[in-house]
Amino acid sequence: MAQITARLPDDIVSSLDAAAARLRRSRAEIVRQAVEYYLEDFEDISQAIDILRDPADPILDWEEVKRDLLHLD
């Protein structure tokens, strides 16, 4: 396992220490889990953006969609 060093503002370190104490975990465990969650979210968001940017995806007119969904003619 690789080790990294990061500089954090004092207020974040205080929050980190409080969370670690409350969860009875080390700073490293809290940071590791936070980074894992962030990267999972980042991957999901990246995939969503790629889908939204797909030029083959048709652009829908909201008024037409609403009319079709509400069966308004």
C-alpha positions in Angstrom: 0.0 0.0 0.0 1.4 3.4 -1.0 1.6 6.3 1.5 0.9 9.9 0.6 1.2 13.2 2.4 -1.3 16.0 2.2 -1.5 19.4 3.7 -5.0 20.3 5.1 -6.3 23.5 6.7 -6.5 23.4 10.5 -10.3 23.4 10.5 -10.5 20.3 8.3 -7.9 18.5 10.5 -10.1 19.4 13.6 -13.2 18.0 11.9 -11.2 14.9 10.8 -10.0 14.4 14.4 -13.5 14.8 15.7 -14.9 12.3 13.2 -12.1 9.8 13.9 -12.7 10.0 17.6 -16.5 9.6 17.2 -16.1 6.7 14.9 -13.2 5.2 16.9 -11.0 5.1 13.7 -7.7 6.5 12.8 -7.3 9.6 10.7 -5.9 7.4 7.9 -9.0 5.2 7.9 -11.3 8.3 7.7 -9.2 9.8 4.9 -9.0 6.5 3.0 -12.8 6.0 3.1 -13.5 9.6 2.2 -11.2 9.4 -0.9 -12.8 6.1 -1.9 -16.3 7.6 -1.7 -15.2 10.7 -3.6 -13.7 8.5 -6.4 -16.8 6.4 -6.6 -18.9 9.6 -7.0 -16.4 11.0 -9.4 -16.7 7.9 -11.6 -20.5 8.0 -11.6 -20.6 11.7 -12.4 -18.0 11.3 -15.2 -20.1 8.5 -16.8 -23.3 10.7 -16.5 -21.5 13.6 -18.2 -20.2 11.4 -21.0 -23.8 10.2 -21.6 -25.1 13.7 -21.6 -22.5 14.9 -24.1 -23.2 12.0 -26.5 -23.9 13.8 -29.9 -25.9 10.8 -31.1 -28.4 11.4 -28.3 -31.4 13.3 -29.6 -32.4 16.6 -28.1 -36.0 16.5 -26.9 -38.4 19.5 -26.9 -39.8 19.8 -23.3 -43.2 20.9 -24.5 -43.5 17.9 -26.9 -42.4 15.5 -24.1 -44.8 17.1 -21.6 -47.7 16.9 -24.1 -46.9 13.3 -24.9 -46.7 12.3 -21.2 -49.9 14.1 -20.4 -51.6 12.9 -23.6 -52.6 16.5 -24.4 -53.4 17.2 -28.1 
